[in-house]
Amino acid sequence: MYEEPDNILKAELRDTNICNLILSAIALGRNRIIDIANYVHEDKTKVAKYLLALQTLRLVEKVVPCSENNNSRKSIYAIKDNFFRFYYRYQFTNNKKSE
């Protein structure tokens, strides 16, 4: 069960390291694209590409305020899957601290 999220990502994506960091950043509350990019130490356009891939897998969702359009700067990202949310909030971050 500890390796399940990583196995799912490896089956669907080529570069899972950045995706792991992106999911970890979102789980820790860094849910705007600039905050995620700073946490991952990558360019915003590269992070946006990975976020789009995670959205197509239905692991991440883009939440836009109802009074804004879809390209709003006020939009945030959230982990949609409960198991992934729990894993990246607690298990993945605790394993990173112990390494």
Steps between C-alpha positions, in 0.01 A plus 500: 500500500795732562614473138159511333490873410850484356412187299190671359702805396774285344241314295351821360785755489865506398648740756353422840750699708355838409145366529578372850632842598199676348256276684695546821495878458124504448445270797707733719285801405701652218209504259569794268712434194773746604527339845517153346769612253707651781468182708601278208771744379374486142357748251126575516443378144659163574295466821184593307571218254527247781191638671307452179617137483393446862162656420444260211572213741238654732743523788505880513225752437514870425265695723390835359285751694150526355540869416818444297573351159696178451835679447476697822804557718282429802464133409654236724584133462379222729560127514174341395563138603465443875762223516757714319414799720562294814813335364671819387399695808624248756687198367703656216608807699596292806710266285679798346586639845646171620729455195 
